[in-house]
Amino acid sequence: MSITDRYGLPITTSSPVAAERFQDGMDALLSFGVDAEQCFAKALQIDERLAVA
């Protein structure tokens, strides 16, 4: 099963939780949120092979 973001673009992870944290990070980044880095760090903690974070 391929995991995608809300726009249908592939996310290189097998973890739905890591994908959610990555999407949270992208949302924060695009809205100039201060917690984008924390969201990306959480995604990498869950799946250190997540290539996009």
N, C-alpha and C positions, 0 to 999 in steps of 0.2 A: 504494500500500500504506500503510495506516494503522499507525502504531507505537503500541503500548499498553504500559502498565506491567504488573507482574505481577498486578494486580487487574483488568485489562481496561480501565482508564481511558486515554483518548487522551493522548499526549504530542505536543506541537506541534513536531515536528522530522522531518526526512527522514533523519537520521543515526542509525543503530542504535548507534553508539559514544556519541554524545551522550546517547541514551536510557539506555544502560547507566550512564554516569557520573551522570546524574540519579537513577536508581534507587539507585545506591550512596549518593548524598547523602541520599536519603529514608531509606534504611535506617540510616545513621549518625545522622541527625536524630532518628528515632523511638527509637533506642536510646541517645540522649544521647551519641553518639560525637563526638569532638573534630574529626574530619576532614570533617564535613558541608559546611562552607563551601568547603573545597578541592575536593571532588567537584563541587559546583555550579559553581565557577569553571572547572574542567576541561570540564564540559559546555558552558558558555558559550563557551569558547575554540574548541571544535569547531563549535558552531552558535550564533552570536550572536543568532539570531532565536528561540531556544528560549524560549518565553514563560513557562514555568512555573518556570524556575530564576531 
